[in-house]
């Protein structure tokens, strides 16, 4: 469990690299939704994808009702980018909160 805590801490707080919040907060909506040649998805779509699967995991840990994660590579518009980014960061914080809880309690089988 300590490895998971440390990995989440590094992504959230940084140290060896920039924290996710600093990286994502500096990306303008037009850049976030741009699909770079040779890549199938925009950064915004990849962030939304990561958040969908993080929420799937959080739902299981918290014993909440399951949801259908598909389509799991949604097209994100410039207008949607701030909400997608903020939701991803909030759910990342929630995952870290759960991982750091003592005792580590969850609703998974």
Biotite code that builds the C-alpha atoms (Angstrom):
import biotite.structure as struc

atoms = struc.array([
    struc.Atom([0.000, 0.000, 0.000], chain_id="A", res_id=1, res_name="UNK", atom_name="CA", element="C"),
    struc.Atom([2.898, 2.332, 0.720], chain_id="A", res_id=2, res_name="UNK", atom_name="CA", element="C"),
    struc.Atom([3.947, 2.227, -2.954], chain_id="A", res_id=3, res_name="UNK", atom_name="CA", element="C"),
    struc.Atom([0.475, 3.338, -4.035], chain_id="A", res_id=4, res_name="UNK", atom_name="CA", element="C"),
    struc.Atom([0.484, 6.160, -1.494], chain_id="A", res_id=5, res_name="UNK", atom_name="CA", element="C"),
    struc.Atom([3.872, 7.347, -2.671], chain_id="A", res_id=6, res_name="UNK", atom_name="CA", element="C"),
    struc.Atom([2.943, 7.182, -6.359], chain_id="A", res_id=7, res_name="UNK", atom_name="CA", element="C"),
    struc.Atom([-0.208, 9.229, -5.718], chain_id="A", res_id=8, res_name="UNK", atom_name="CA", element="C"),
    struc.Atom([1.722, 11.688, -3.547], chain_id="A", res_id=9, res_name="UNK", atom_name="CA", element="C"),
    struc.Atom([4.262, 12.217, -6.313], chain_id="A", res_id=10, res_name="UNK", atom_name="CA", element="C"),
    struc.Atom([1.536, 12.859, -8.898], chain_id="A", res_id=11, res_name="UNK", atom_name="CA", element="C"),
    struc.Atom([-0.298, 15.278, -6.583], chain_id="A", res_id=12, res_name="UNK", atom_name="CA", element="C"),
    struc.Atom([2.553, 17.031, -4.763], chain_id="A", res_id=13, res_name="UNK", atom_name="CA", element="C"),
    struc.Atom([5.467, 16.544, -7.135], chain_id="A", res_id=14, res_name="UNK", atom_name="CA", element="C"),
    struc.Atom([9.130, 16.199, -6.033], chain_id="A", res_id=15, res_name="UNK", atom_name="CA", element="C"),
    struc.Atom([10.651, 14.164, -8.843], chain_id="A", res_id=16, res_name="UNK", atom_name="CA", element="C"),
    struc.Atom([8.466, 15.931, -11.422], chain_id="A", res_id=17, res_name="UNK", atom_name="CA", element="C"),
    struc.Atom([5.828, 18.645, -11.623], chain_id="A", res_id=18, res_name="UNK", atom_name="CA", element="C"),
    struc.Atom([2.516, 17.903, -9.890], chain_id="A", res_id=19, res_name="UNK", atom_name="CA", element="C"),
    struc.Atom([-0.465, 17.136, -12.111], chain_id="A", res_id=20, res_name="UNK", atom_name="CA", element="C"),
    struc.Atom([-2.324, 20.263, -10.994], chain_id="A", res_id=21, res_name="UNK", atom_name="CA", element="C"),
    struc.Atom([0.516, 22.557, -12.061], chain_id="A", res_id=22, res_name="UNK", atom_name="CA", element="C"),
    struc.Atom([0.853, 20.821, -15.414], chain_id="A", res_id=23, res_name="UNK", atom_name="CA", element="C"),
    struc.Atom([-2.860, 20.737, -16.206], chain_id="A", res_id=24, res_name="UNK", atom_name="CA", element="C"),
    struc.Atom([-3.717, 24.201, -14.906], chain_id="A", res_id=25, res_name="UNK", atom_name="CA", element="C"),
    struc.Atom([-1.220, 25.713, -17.354], chain_id="A", res_id=26, res_name="UNK", atom_name="CA", element="C"),
    struc.Atom([-2.873, 24.162, -20.413], chain_id="A", res_id=27, res_name="UNK", atom_name="CA", element="C"),
    struc.Atom([-5.270, 26.400, -22.280], chain_id="A", res_id=28, res_name="UNK", atom_name="CA", element="C"),
    struc.Atom([-8.527, 24.890, -23.539], chain_id="A", res_id=29, res_name="UNK", atom_name="CA", element="C"),
    struc.Atom([-7.583, 25.142, -27.221], chain_id="A", res_id=30, res_name="UNK", atom_name="CA", element="C"),
    struc.Atom([-4.320, 23.292, -26.583], chain_id="A", res_id=31, res_name="UNK", atom_name="CA", element="C"),
    struc.Atom([-6.008, 20.684, -24.367], chain_id="A", res_id=32, res_name="UNK", atom_name="CA", element="C"),
    struc.Atom([-8.456, 19.624, -27.073], chain_id="A", res_id=33, res_name="UNK", atom_name="CA", element="C"),
    struc.Atom([-5.986, 19.694, -29.973], chain_id="A", res_id=34, res_name="UNK", atom_name="CA", element="C"),
    struc.Atom([-5.189, 16.300, -31.470], chain_id="A", res_id=35, res_name="UNK", atom_name="CA", element="C"),
    struc.Atom([-1.495, 16.202, -32.277], chain_id="A", res_id=36, res_name="UNK", atom_name="CA", element="C"),
    struc.Atom([-0.507, 14.447, -35.517], chain_id="A", res_id=37, res_name="UNK", atom_name="CA", element="C"),
    struc.Atom([0.242, 10.740, -35.017], chain_id="A", res_id=38, res_name="UNK", atom_name="CA", element="C"),
    struc.Atom([-1.688, 10.631, -31.731], chain_id="A", res_id=39, res_name="UNK", atom_name="CA", element="C"),
    struc.Atom([-5.253, 9.314, -31.592], chain_id="A", res_id=40, res_name="UNK", atom_name="CA", element="C"),
    struc.Atom([-6.594, 11.549, -28.801], chain_id="A", res_id=41, res_name="UNK", atom_name="CA", element="C"),
    struc.Atom([-6.241, 15.004, -27.343], chain_id="A", res_id=42, res_name="UNK", atom_name="CA", element="C"),
    struc.Atom([-4.800, 15.625, -23.906], chain_id="A", res_id=43, res_name="UNK", atom_name="CA", element="C"),
    struc.Atom([-8.315, 16.496, -22.704], chain_id="A", res_id=44, res_name="UNK", atom_name="CA", element="C"),
    struc.Atom([-9.669, 13.150, -23.902], chain_id="A", res_id=45, res_name="UNK", atom_name="CA", element="C"),
    struc.Atom([-6.799, 11.310, -22.199], chain_id="A", res_id=46, res_name="UNK", atom_name="CA", element="C"),
    struc.Atom([-7.442, 13.169, -18.929], chain_id="A", res_id=47, res_name="UNK", atom_name="CA", element="C"),
    struc.Atom([-11.158, 12.346, -19.174], chain_id="A", res_id=48, res_name="UNK", atom_name="CA", element="C"),
    struc.Atom([-10.266, 8.697, -19.863], chain_id="A", res_id=49, res_name="UNK", atom_name="CA", element="C"),
    struc.Atom([-8.005, 8.520, -16.809], chain_id="A", res_id=50, res_name="UNK", atom_name="CA", element="C"),
    struc.Atom([-10.704, 10.128, -14.671], chain_id="A", res_id=51, res_name="UNK", atom_name="CA", element="C"),
    struc.Atom([-13.371, 7.682, -15.847], chain_id="A", res_id=52, res_name="UNK", atom_name="CA", element="C"),
    struc.Atom([-11.271, 4.719, -14.725], chain_id="A", res_id=53, res_name="UNK", atom_name="CA", element="C"),
    struc.Atom([-10.240, 6.447, -11.507], chain_id="A", res_id=54, res_name="UNK", atom_name="CA", element="C"),
    struc.Atom([-13.945, 7.058, -10.757], chain_id="A", res_id=55, res_name="UNK", atom_name="CA", element="C"),
    struc.Atom([-14.661, 3.387, -11.498], chain_id="A", res_id=56, res_name="UNK", atom_name="CA", element="C"),
    struc.Atom([-12.067, 2.426, -8.886], chain_id="A", res_id=57, res_name="UNK", atom_name="CA", element="C"),
    struc.Atom([-13.314, 5.036, -6.388], chain_id="A", res_id=58, res_name="UNK", atom_name="CA", element="C"),
    struc.Atom([-16.892, 3.819, -6.842], chain_id="A", res_id=59, res_name="UNK", atom_name="CA", element="C"),
    struc.Atom([-15.827, 0.305, -5.895], chain_id="A", res_id=60, res_name="UNK", atom_name="CA", element="C"),
    struc.Atom([-13.731, 1.462, -2.935], chain_id="A", res_id=61, res_name="UNK", atom_name="CA", element="C"),
    struc.Atom([-16.518, 3.662, -1.577], chain_id="A", res_id=62, res_name="UNK", atom_name="CA", element="C"),
    struc.Atom([-19.275, 1.106, -2.160], chain_id="A", res_id=63, res_name="UNK", atom_name="CA", element="C"),
    struc.Atom([-21.217, 3.414, -4.468], chain_id="A", res_id=64, res_name="UNK", atom_name="CA", element="C"),
    struc.Atom([-23.430, 2.389, -7.351], chain_id="A", res_id=65, res_name="UNK", atom_name="CA", element="C"),
    struc.Atom([-21.497, 1.240, -10.415], chain_id="A", res_id=66, res_name="UNK", atom_name="CA", element="C"),
    struc.Atom([-21.763, 3.233, -13.627], chain_id="A", res_id=67, res_name="UNK", atom_name="CA", element="C"),
    struc.Atom([-21.115, 2.391, -17.239], chain_id="A", res_id=68, res_name="UNK", atom_name="CA", element="C"),
    struc.Atom([-17.629, 3.740, -18.062], chain_id="A", res_id=69, res_name="UNK", atom_name="CA", element="C"),
    struc.Atom([-18.131, 3.556, -21.815], chain_id="A", res_id=70, res_name="UNK", atom_name="CA", element="C"),
    struc.Atom([-17.424, 5.346, -24.018], chain_id="A", res_id=71, res_name="UNK", atom_name="CA", element="C"),
    struc.Atom([-14.190, 5.753, -22.113], chain_id="A", res_id=72, res_name="UNK", atom_name="CA", element="C"),
    struc.Atom([-12.411, 8.052, -24.592], chain_id="A", res_id=73, res_name="UNK", atom_name="CA", element="C"),
    struc.Atom([-14.927, 10.915, -24.794], chain_id="A", res_id=74, res_name="UNK", atom_name="CA", element="C"),
    struc.Atom([-14.364, 13.868, -27.069], chain_id="A", res_id=75, res_name="UNK", atom_name="CA", element="C"),
    struc.Atom([-13.875, 16.905, -24.841], chain_id="A", res_id=76, res_name="UNK", atom_name="CA", element="C"),
    struc.Atom([-14.652, 20.415, -26.054], chain_id="A", res_id=77, res_name="UNK", atom_name="CA", element="C"),
    struc.Atom([-12.790, 23.584, -25.095], chain_id="A", res_id=78, res_name="UNK", atom_name="CA", element="C"),
    struc.Atom([-15.753, 24.618, -22.953], chain_id="A", res_id=79, res_name="UNK", atom_name="CA", element="C"),
    struc.Atom([-15.685, 21.259, -21.108], chain_id="A", res_id=80, res_name="UNK", atom_name="CA", element="C"),
    struc.Atom([-11.919, 21.257, -20.460], chain_id="A", res_id=81, res_name="UNK", atom_name="CA", element="C"),
    struc.Atom([-11.922, 23.194, -17.136], chain_id="A", res_id=82, res_name="UNK", atom_name="CA", element="C"),
    struc.Atom([-14.578, 20.896, -15.663], chain_id="A", res_id=83, res_name="UNK", atom_name="CA", element="C"),
    struc.Atom([-12.836, 17.726, -16.922], chain_id="A", res_id=84, res_name="UNK", atom_name="CA", element="C"),
    struc.Atom([-9.490, 18.930, -15.529], chain_id="A", res_id=85, res_name="UNK", atom_name="CA", element="C"),
    struc.Atom([-10.942, 19.956, -12.164], chain_id="A", res_id=86, res_name="UNK", atom_name="CA", element="C"),
    struc.Atom([-12.891, 16.718, -11.784], chain_id="A", res_id=87, res_name="UNK", atom_name="CA", element="C"),
    struc.Atom([-9.780, 14.661, -12.596], chain_id="A", res_id=88, res_name="UNK", atom_name="CA", element="C"),
    struc.Atom([-7.723, 16.554, -9.997], chain_id="A", res_id=89, res_name="UNK", atom_name="CA", element="C"),
    struc.Atom([-10.453, 16.303, -7.339], chain_id="A", res_id=90, res_name="UNK", atom_name="CA", element="C"),
    struc.Atom([-10.816, 12.558, -7.885], chain_id="A", res_id=91, res_name="UNK", atom_name="CA", element="C"),
    struc.Atom([-7.049, 12.148, -7.785], chain_id="A", res_id=92, res_name="UNK", atom_name="CA", element="C"),
    struc.Atom([-7.072, 13.904, -4.400], chain_id="A", res_id=93, res_name="UNK", atom_name="CA", element="C"),
    struc.Atom([-9.888, 11.605, -3.243], chain_id="A", res_id=94, res_name="UNK", atom_name="CA", element="C"),
    struc.Atom([-7.901, 8.531, -4.296], chain_id="A", res_id=95, res_name="UNK", atom_name="CA", element="C"),
    struc.Atom([-4.927, 9.782, -2.282], chain_id="A", res_id=96, res_name="UNK", atom_name="CA", element="C"),
    struc.Atom([-7.158, 10.483, 0.709], chain_id="A", res_id=97, res_name="UNK", atom_name="CA", element="C"),
    struc.Atom([-8.460, 6.912, 0.638], chain_id="A", res_id=98, res_name="UNK", atom_name="CA", element="C"),
    struc.Atom([-4.977, 5.438, 0.134], chain_id="A", res_id=99, res_name="UNK", atom_name="CA", element="C"),
    struc.Atom([-3.662, 7.378, 3.141], chain_id="A", res_id=100, res_name="UNK", atom_name="CA", element="C"),
    struc.Atom([-6.522, 6.457, 5.455], chain_id="A", res_id=101, res_name="UNK", atom_name="CA", element="C"),
    struc.Atom([-5.555, 4.460, 8.509], chain_id="A", res_id=102, res_name="UNK", atom_name="CA", element="C"),
    struc.Atom([-6.920, 1.918, 8.653], chain_id="A", res_id=103, res_name="UNK", atom_name="CA", element="C"),
    struc.Atom([-7.296, 1.490, 4.908], chain_id="A", res_id=104, res_name="UNK", atom_name="CA", element="C"),
    struc.Atom([-10.956, 0.575, 4.648], chain_id="A", res_id=105, res_name="UNK", atom_name="CA", element="C"),
    struc.Atom([-12.839, -0.118, 1.461], chain_id="A", res_id=106, res_name="UNK", atom_name="CA", element="C"),
    struc.Atom([-15.880, -1.923, 0.084], chain_id="A", res_id=107, res_name="UNK", atom_name="CA", element="C"),
    struc.Atom([-14.121, -4.129, -2.473], chain_id="A", res_id=108, res_name="UNK", atom_name="CA", element="C"),
    struc.Atom([-14.371, -7.871, -2.215], chain_id="A", res_id=109, res_name="UNK", atom_name="CA", element="C"),
])
